[in-house]
Amino acid sequence: MKTEIVTIEKIVFGGDGLGRLKNGKVVFVPYVLPGEKVKVNINEEHQDYAFGELVEILEESEDRISPPCQYYFSCGGCQFQHLSYDKELSLKEEVLKELFRRQGFKGELPLKEIVPSSSPFFYRNKLRLHVLSHPFRMGFVKRRTHEVLEIKRCLLGDEELNRTLDLLYQCDTWRLLSERIKRVRLEKSLIDNRVTLLFWSLFPINKEDLERIYREAGVKSIFYYTKGARPHGPYPPDAPYGGRKLMPAMFELIYYVQPGVFTQSNWEINLKIMQHVFALGVDVEAVLDLHSGMGNFLLPLVKGNNLAREFIGVDTDPQAIEDGLYTAERNGLNGRLDLQRKSSMEALYEAVQEVKKYDLILLDPPRGGCRELIRLLPDVAVSKIVYISCDPPTLVRDVLLLEKVGFYLKDLIIFDMFPRTYHFEVFALLEKSP
């Protein structure tokens, strides 16, 4: 295996450091920092680039710290535990600026601020782990492998999630059932400080085993998938609110969410984004949320904006729509919110055909972005588009496409939804060009 000494120039999206080999080829190295001189083993080489493994740090950055997690250099979940949190935030800012530069953004980037998480650890309200039986273990996939690393405690997970994880390790029934269980999700219900359990099983689980797990793990409710789009559950059958999580929101709203329905993993940051969305929608008359989920950003607008005549949210997840309508009913918002199970493209086509216009359009797409929607947005958006993304490269691509069809980027904010990882949330405000 070839070994070289390289100087790290910068951190790229994905968390690796970028350096150059003697032949000029770019090499990507994990667990390094800009300016460090390191010895690396070249373990994968391609025509234009290579991947290296850190062997020794010859010149260390002053921002380097000792990672507190015992699994850090094996687990694929975190990339930034070896640097100070302040440095992590500045690197994420540079990464976003570099993405805009590389894709051809012209002019000064209107980056207003970086909103940090109050704590870089114990912020996640949900964990998803693989389950294996020989030997029994639960964990995350190791970096650049398909091998599952046993995790007894995750420093990003809320303490209540870690407590439940520990109880599952001690649960004999869960251990015996591990031969048929593939994955498990632990999700915290924030208002009542309890954990819901959702897992994927090859075969149905009998009530006696569910009762033992429920009792020994001390969970709020249990759901599980075998086949089909809907899980079995809740267990117990009379679990309050159908076994849903209870999550606090603006204006004393309470969200009621089934396990498995998408919610943000860092609820503190989610609430801060929610406040920014509301500030932009407080005086609009019509809102269209094209990736509404259970109404995360739409419900506060319904509650706090008495002037608007129309609030429409669309999503393809039937359970998310159910939860949004259930939440609206529980919070007394019936009649002002229209949540529909349909695709974003279908909703836009209908709006164009009916010549409907919206003062505010919300885009919070999956990682693939929303390139296919952009050609229709000029016919529907009156003034403002809020684009929220956990995948900065696709957001940058789509912002540039939106500029070509008559919108300009007015404001940009980084919300650090995922401390100690390379991921972060980007909030972009686009307005129609005059």
C-alpha positions in Angstrom: 0.0 0.0 0.0 1.4 3.4 -1.0 2.0 6.0 1.7 2.4 9.7 1.2 2.7 12.9 3.2 0.1 15.5 2.2 -1.0 18.9 3.4 -4.8 19.3 3.8 -6.1 22.3 1.9 -9.7 22.4 2.9 -12.7 20.3 4.0 -15.2 19.3 1.3 -18.9 18.4 1.5 -19.0 15.0 3.0 -16.5 15.8 5.8 -13.3 14.6 4.2 -10.2 16.8 3.9 -8.8 17.5 0.5 -5.0 17.2 -0.2 -2.8 16.5 -3.2 -0.5 13.6 -3.9 3.0 14.1 -5.4 1.6 13.5 -8.8 -1.0 16.3 -8.4 -3.9 13.9 -8.0 -6.6 15.0 -5.4 -6.8 12.7 -2.3 -9.7 12.7 0.2 -8.8 11.9 3.8 -11.2 11.6 6.8 -10.6 13.0 10.3 -8.2 15.8 9.3 -8.3 19.6 9.4 -7.2 22.4 7.0 -3.5 23.2 7.2 -2.5 19.8 8.8 0.4 17.9 7.4 -0.5 14.2 7.6 0.8 10.8 6.6 -1.8 8.8 4.7 -2.1 5.3 3.2 -3.7 5.4 -0.3 -6.3 2.6 -0.1 -8.3 3.4 -3.2 -7.1 5.2 -6.3 -9.0 6.3 -9.4 -8.0 8.1 -12.6 -8.5 11.6 -11.2 -8.7 11.2 -7.4 -7.9 8.9 -4.5 -9.0 8.0 -1.0 -6.6 7.9 1.8 -6.5 6.6 5.4 -5.0 8.8 8.1 -1.9 7.2 9.6 -0.2 10.0 11.5 -0.6 13.7 12.1 2.8 15.4 11.5 1.6 19.0 12.0 -1.6 19.4 14.0 -4.2 22.1 13.8 -4.9 24.2 16.9 -8.6 23.4 16.4 -8.1 19.7 16.8 -9.7 18.1 20.0 -9.9 14.6 21.3 -13.3 13.1 20.2 -15.4 12.0 23.2 -17.1 9.0 21.5 -15.4 5.6 21.8 -16.8 4.6 18.4 -15.8 7.7 16.5 -13.0 6.4 14.2 -15.1 3.3 13.3 -18.7 4.5 13.1 -19.9 6.2 9.9 -22.3 8.5 11.7 -20.1 11.5 12.7 -17.3 13.3 10.8 -16.5 16.4 13.0 -16.0 15.2 16.6 -12.2 15.8 16.3 -12.6 19.6 16.0 -14.0 22.4 18.1 -17.7 23.3 17.5 -16.8 26.9 16.5 -14.5 25.5 13.9 -17.1 23.1 12.7 -19.5 26.0 12.1 -17.0 28.0 10.1 -16.1 25.0 8.0 -19.8 24.4 7.1 -20.0 28.1 6.1 -16.9 27.6 3.8 -18.3 24.4 2.4 -21.6 26.2 1.4 -19.7 29.1 -0.2 -17.6 26.7 -2.1 -20.6 24.8 -3.4 -22.1 28.1 -4.7 -18.8 29.1 -6.3 -18.2 25.8 -8.0 -21.7 25.8 -9.5 -21.3 29.3 -10.9 -23.2 31.6 -8.6 -22.4 35.2 -9.5 -22.1 38.1 -7.0 -22.0 38.2 -3.3 -23.6 35.4 -1.4 -26.4 36.8 0.8 -25.5 34.6 3.8 -27.1 36.3 6.8 -26.1 34.0 9.7 -25.3 30.6 11.0 -27.7 29.4 13.7 -25.9 26.9 16.0 -27.4 24.1 18.0 -27.4 24.9 21.8 -25.5 21.6 22.3 -23.4 19.7 19.8 -24.3 16.4 21.6 -27.5 14.6 22.8 -29.7 16.6 20.4 -31.2 13.8 18.3 -34.8 12.9 19.2 -34.6 9.7 17.1 -32.1 6.9 16.4 -32.3 4.2 13.7 -30.1 1.2 14.2 -29.5 -2.1 12.4 -30.2 -5.3 14.3 -28.2 -8.5 14.0 -28.5 -11.7 15.8 -25.2 -13.7 15.4 -23.8 -12.3 17.6 -26.7 -10.1 18.8 -26.0 -6.4 18.4 -27.6 -3.1 17.4 -25.7 -0.4 15.7 -24.7 1.8 12.7 -22.8 0.9 9.6 -19.0 1.4 9.8 -17.4 4.0 7.5 -17.1 2.9 3.9 -18.3 -0.7 4.7 -21.6 -2.6 5.1 -20.5 -4.0 8.4 -22.6 -3.1 11.4 -20.7 -1.7 14.4 -22.3 -2.5 17.8 -23.4 0.7 19.5 -24.3 0.7 23.2 -24.6 4.5 23.5 -24.8 7.3 20.9 -23.5 10.7 22.0 -25.8 12.4 19.5 -28.9 10.7 20.8 -31.1 12.1 23.6 -30.4 10.5 27.0 -33.9 8.9 27.1 -33.2 7.2 23.7 -29.9 5.8 25.1 -31.7 4.6 28.3 -34.2 2.7 26.1 -31.4 1.3 24.0 -29.7 0.0 27.1 -33.0 -1.6 28.2 -33.4 -3.3 24.9 -29.9 -4.9 25.2 -31.0 -6.3 28.6 -34.4 -7.5 27.2 -34.3 -11.3 26.7 -37.3 -11.3 24.5 -35.8 -8.7 22.2 -32.6 -10.6 22.0 -34.5 -13.8 21.0 -36.5 -12.0 18.4 -33.4 -10.4 16.9 -33.2 -13.2 14.3 -36.3 -11.8 12.6 -35.8 -8.1 13.3 -33.8 -6.1 10.7 -33.9 -2.5 11.9 -35.3 -0.5 14.8 -36.2 3.2 15.4 -36.3 4.8 18.7 -38.2 8.1 18.7 -38.7 10.4 21.6 -42.1 12.0 22.4 -40.8 15.3 23.8 -43.9 16.5 25.7 -44.2 13.4 27.8 -40.5 12.4 27.7 -41.2 8.8 26.6 -39.8 6.7 23.7 -41.8 5.0 20.9 -40.5 1.8 19.4 -40.8 1.1 15.6 -39.1 -1.9 14.1 -39.0 -4.0 10.9 -39.7 -7.8 11.3 -39.6 -10.7 8.9 -42.7 -12.3 10.6 -45.6 -11.1 12.8 -44.9 -10.8 16.5 -47.3 -12.3 19.0 -49.0 -10.2 21.7 -47.1 -11.9 24.5 -43.7 -10.9 23.1 -44.9 -7.4 22.5 -46.1 -7.2 26.1 -42.7 -8.3 27.4 -40.8 -5.8 25.2 -43.3 -3.0 26.2 -42.9 -3.8 29.9 -39.1 -4.4 30.0 -38.1 -1.5 27.7 -40.5 0.9 29.3 -41.6 2.4 26.0 -44.7 4.6 25.3 -45.9 2.4 22.4 -44.7 -0.2 19.9 -45.2 -0.4 16.1 -43.7 -2.8 13.6 -43.6 -3.4 9.9 -43.8 -6.8 8.2 -45.2 -6.3 4.7 -47.1 -3.4 3.2 -47.0 0.4 3.7 -48.5 0.5 7.1 -47.1 -0.8 10.4 -48.9 -3.0 12.9 -49.8 -1.1 16.0 -50.0 0.5 18.3 -49.3 -1.8 21.2 -50.9 -1.5 23.6 -54.0 -1.0 21.5 -55.3 1.7 23.8 -52.1 3.7 23.8 -53.0 7.4 24.1 -53.5 9.3 20.8 -53.0 6.1 18.8 -49.4 5.7 20.2 -48.3 9.0 18.6 -45.4 11.2 19.7 -46.3 14.6 21.2 -44.1 17.4 20.0 -44.3 21.1 21.0 -44.5 23.9 18.5 -45.2 27.6 18.2 -48.3 29.2 19.8 -48.6 26.3 22.2 -49.4 23.9 19.4 -48.9 20.2 20.0 -48.1 17.9 17.1 -49.3 14.3 17.2 -47.1 12.2 15.1 -47.0 8.4 14.4 -43.6 6.8 14.7 -42.0 6.6 11.2 -43.7 9.8 9.9 -40.9 12.2 9.1 -40.0 14.8 11.7 -36.7 16.7 12.2 -34.2 15.0 14.5 -33.1 18.2 16.1 -36.3 19.8 17.4 -34.7 22.9 18.8 -33.4 23.8 15.4 -36.6 22.8 13.8 -38.4 25.3 16.0 -36.0 28.1 15.0 -36.6 27.4 11.3 -40.3 27.4 12.0 -40.0 30.9 13.5 -38.2 32.1 10.4 -40.9 30.7 8.1 -43.7 32.2 10.2 -42.0 35.7 10.1 -42.1 35.5 6.3 -45.7 34.3 6.2 -47.3 36.4 8.9 -49.0 38.8 6.4 -49.5 36.6 3.3 -52.9 35.6 1.9 -52.3 32.3 0.3 -49.7 29.6 1.1 -48.8 26.4 -0.8 -46.5 23.9 1.0 -45.3 21.4 -1.6 -43.6 19.0 0.8 -45.8 19.5 3.8 -45.4 16.2 5.6 -47.6 16.4 8.7 -47.7 20.2 8.4 -44.5 21.1 10.3 -44.1 24.6 8.9 -47.7 25.1 7.8 -49.6 24.7 11.1 -48.0 27.7 12.9 -49.0 29.9 9.9 -52.6 28.6 10.2 -52.6 29.3 13.9 -50.9 32.7 13.8 -52.1 34.3 10.5 -55.7 35.3 10.7 -55.6 37.2 7.3 -54.8 34.3 5.0 -57.6 32.8 3.0 -55.9 29.6 1.9 -53.4 27.1 3.4 -52.7 24.1 1.2 -50.2 21.4 2.0 -49.5 18.3 -0.1 -47.5 15.2 0.5 -47.4 11.6 -0.8 -47.2 10.0 2.7 -50.7 9.1 3.7 -49.8 8.7 7.4 -48.2 12.2 7.4 -51.4 13.6 6.0 -53.4 11.7 8.6 -51.3 13.1 11.4 -51.5 16.7 10.1 -55.3 16.5 10.0 -55.4 14.8 13.4 -53.1 17.5 14.8 -55.3 20.3 13.3 -58.4 18.8 14.9 -56.8 18.4 18.3 -55.6 22.0 18.1 -58.9 23.5 16.9 -57.6 24.4 13.4 -60.3 22.6 11.4 -61.6 24.5 8.4 -58.5 26.6 7.8 -56.1 23.9 6.7 -56.3 21.8 3.5 -53.8 18.9 3.6 -54.0 16.7 0.5 -52.3 13.4 -0.4 -50.8 14.1 -3.8 -47.4 14.8 -5.4 -45.9 18.3 -5.6 -45.9 18.1 -9.4 -49.6 17.2 -9.4 -50.4 20.1 -7.1 -48.5 22.5 -9.3 -50.2 21.3 -12.5 -53.6 21.8 -10.9 -52.7 25.3 -9.7 -51.5 26.3 -13.2 -54.7 24.9 -14.8 -56.9 26.7 -12.3 -54.8 29.9 -12.6 -54.2 29.9 -8.8 -51.5 32.1 -7.3 -49.7 31.9 -4.0 -47.9 34.7 -2.0 -45.7 32.1 -0.3 -44.6 28.7 -1.6 -42.7 26.4 0.8 -40.2 23.9 -0.6 -38.7 21.3 1.8 -37.9 18.5 -0.6 -36.1 15.2 -0.1 -32.4 15.1 -0.8 -32.9 14.9 -4.6 -34.2 18.5 -4.6 -37.1 19.7 -6.8 -35.6 20.4 -10.2 -38.7 19.0 -11.9 -41.0 21.6 -10.3 -39.0 24.7 -11.2 -40.5 25.3 -14.7 -44.0 25.6 -13.2 -43.2 27.8 -10.2 -43.1 31.2 -12.1 -46.8 30.6 -13.0 -47.9 30.0 -9.4 -45.5 32.0 -7.1 -46.6 35.6 -6.7 -43.6 36.8 -4.7 -41.8 34.6 -2.2 -40.4 31.1 -2.2 -38.8 29.6 0.9 -36.5 26.6 0.1 -35.3 24.5 3.0 -32.9 21.7 2.3 -30.7 19.2 4.1 -28.7 18.6 0.9 -26.8 21.8 0.1 -25.5 20.6 -3.4 -29.1 20.1 -4.7 -30.3 23.4 -3.1 -27.5 25.3 -4.9 -28.4 23.6 -8.2 -32.1 24.5 -7.8 -31.4 28.1 -6.7 -29.4 28.7 -9.9 -32.2 27.2 -11.9 -34.8 29.4 -10.1 -32.7 32.4 -11.0 -33.0 31.5 -14.6 -36.8 31.5 -14.4 -37.1 34.9 -12.7 -36.3 34.6 -9.0 -33.3 36.0 -7.1 -31.7 34.8 -3.9 -32.4 37.3 -1.2 -31.4 35.6 2.0 -29.5 32.5 3.0 -29.2 31.0 6.5 -27.4 28.0 7.8 -29.2 26.1 10.5 -26.9 23.5 12.2 -29.4 20.8 12.4 -26.8 18.0 12.6 -23.8 19.0 14.8 -20.7 16.8 14.7 -21.7 15.6 11.2 -21.0 17.1 7.8 -24.8 17.6 7.3 -26.5 21.0 7.8 -29.8 22.6 6.9 -29.9 25.6 4.5 -32.8 28.1 4.5 -33.1 30.1 1.3 -35.5 33.0 0.6 -36.1 33.7 -3.1 -38.2 36.6 -4.4 -39.5 37.3 -7.8 -37.4 39.6 -9.8 -39.0 43.0 -10.4 
